[in-house]
Amino acid sequence: MRAVILAAGEGSRMRPLTYTRPKVMLPVAGKPIIEHLLLEAVSAGIGEFTLVTGYHDEQVRGYFGDGSKWGVRIDYITQRKQQGTADALRNTAASQKDNFLVINGDVVVSSKAIMSLAQKNTNTMTLFRIEDATGLGVVTVKGKRVTRIYEKVERPPSRLANAGLYLFTPEIFEAISRTQKSPRGEYEITDSIQILIDSGVPFGYQIISKWLDVSYPWDLLAANEAILANLKPERLGEIEDNVRIIEPVSIGKGTVVKSGTYIIGPVIIGGDCEIGPNSYIRPSTSIGSDCHVGASCEVKNSIIMNRSNVPHLNYVGDSVIGEECNLGAGTKIANLRLDKKEIVVAGVRTGRQKLGAIIGDGVQTGINASINCGSVIGNNTFIGPGVFASGVIAPDSRIH
């Protein structure tokens, strides 16, 4: 069976992290989100993939190539103008003669869920029970069939969220041909599904127990934690004397962990990094390649992307740091309000009591800079020595 993975969108709610990369290429537990999805599909027995790309598609194509590295076949279709999921799928019609899977490229699901869906023989969508479905697409069901789909309504009539994982028969393309633009100005695959349902075509569902939707930058932390929970220890780098490691910890080739460092897994560290001396790396931390976490630094439950440095007397907690960033000596990132209340970012509730900063690519801070919890800092921003930074900061800012 062939799986179509939708990977064309930017993911505007993920800014500033998506200014330079598509959402599906954001790293979680040492790999792009979409690679984790691909690996689960491969484990489920899927051997052929079509990736629908668009925004910064050169990154997706360059990373995956023809799929031979993963033992599968990958081809590509480009959606030049992002006009919705139905429009993306419309472009694949010529290659779909049999039943096929469609998966949103920004979700985290298990191989078990994919395998179960692939065994269906009628149109089927995957659902996930959730306590608060605000901001999500939900469905109502009757018996074994879906009756109606609601796309991000103010008061969801159901707690069954659309998990973004479908099995379609070729008849979906006739429904797509009749799909009109939604109020959001896009051709939505959920509208196409509703057309099928309204025309009397049975549309089934399966409910899964594990699912992560990565919509906002802080969702990367939840996904990172969930995937790292199954991390397998690996030691490819150099570990100096007097280093304490509590498994599971994965250390990449060319990385040196210097004396006095204390690492509590699950933690993944990429290749060619310098860690320590006397660093403290706490659980659910993912550090990219060619990074430096230096003397007397503490990093906890965070994602640090490639070629970024946290080198001297820094604290980073519950944060996402983009590529090629550098924190000046003594820079601290707060991750908890004094009143212990939920952190809200630009009017959006995060559902998190602890959240540090979301930092775009190329950000630099001076010595003893302080960054408040829930801050979002745009790409290539400079935060001067001793500055207290808070809130949403536009790209290319100079804060003195």
Steps between C-alpha positions, in 0.01 A plus 500: 500500500609854426493776760463866408658730759384862488806717558445815296406756764712752685325469835452870573407433862851358542672829421776601546624140472348458152639815341788292363357147485168322444316394812551129428878546511506637853717268711357285778714244685783541250297460179250708301137443597426349161785248531348358818173463309673334205675252730172404667341447156794288386468293817132452411601349165457800270765501227391773257450866581394816325606817681299809409742787550486876452646749746881455504449170319872480422562411865261205494623373164865545594456314827301198379608466138356188336448329838770236451663589834182377670448206263191652336401680181415870523368726228393861525220728388540874544211717618629838389220698661373365829123486444405234750517126555245407235694697240821324608335162460343592165850516354562132581192364317689367199704260713219366722326203343439306822430579863769717659592668827518873561684635804556856614875543520492677837339232716661234716322163481604142560573228246216302662249771407632518143498122459144472630379769261678345202301180553165674446327467165264800513551874549611542861636780718687481828367669815641578842300564817604827661376693802525845343445505124512880470685599183488149355287337234249262656243251372171350610431132443207261498570130535804424288470800270604864505196726465646850498832681512546834675811700419625699801165634626476717811301243698593151381199263511725199557820389674601287201784688330603441141850349525594582137543139389275356229444204272335606175358316205542667157143634527634779722622676186147545366408666830810718480392617155177630660669663799468877530731735685437517873454825696876484558552519124625143464382172351463284811515120485251494786248675271565232236435229759174671598395498133554124492302453821214719378483303174447177695850352480578317828792661682645301788733591783751351738590641841864502607645539848822686419519815289683830511401804299787744451330835438695752708872524587447377856335185361848400384597455864215255563585307182869499591425362847267230364746375237802512731310276742590212266860605438762228461839581657792549260859613557680608185697791648773542759413496871772643727563384855277622781185521282177368650239367254163359601346315204347520250739743332602505132826676409595557137827440317768761556341638816715548809342498846747665736582429862252593771195481274182340637238374250165350601314330215308486290735735318620498139812687389597524133842471339802728533379668820701621798325441832652629823703517704264494798178518297167374633270354231160404637231264360313547171772714345591476132821665383578519128833459323803731529370658822683619810354473849781621717627564849245508783198504267168332574259390228166338579213368285609703198580478130822662381543492123818458296800729540368683806702581811407514866860539614543671838295515821164474319165358603259375231175338610195383299617693195550461126815662361547525123815453295820707527403675823746610766418581862743737668654406834247510781192509276202346682162394360215498752245220465250557784280794597535622857128436554536149349211564256469367145728675252321688221685599183359784288151426633528126433466265795784249498362257758845508660601620843863483394614652172821686432566674170446426132809635327542523123818446299804722536405664831781633719496621857755701694635418844249475785197539274171376646213359294155475656285187487274474197714733286515456122811645338521545124791398279828693503407706805772647721429532872764714667691451826290516815174536306170354625307373195133405514200443273504463121804655336507554123777356281817710452435699819776669700415511871734715712 
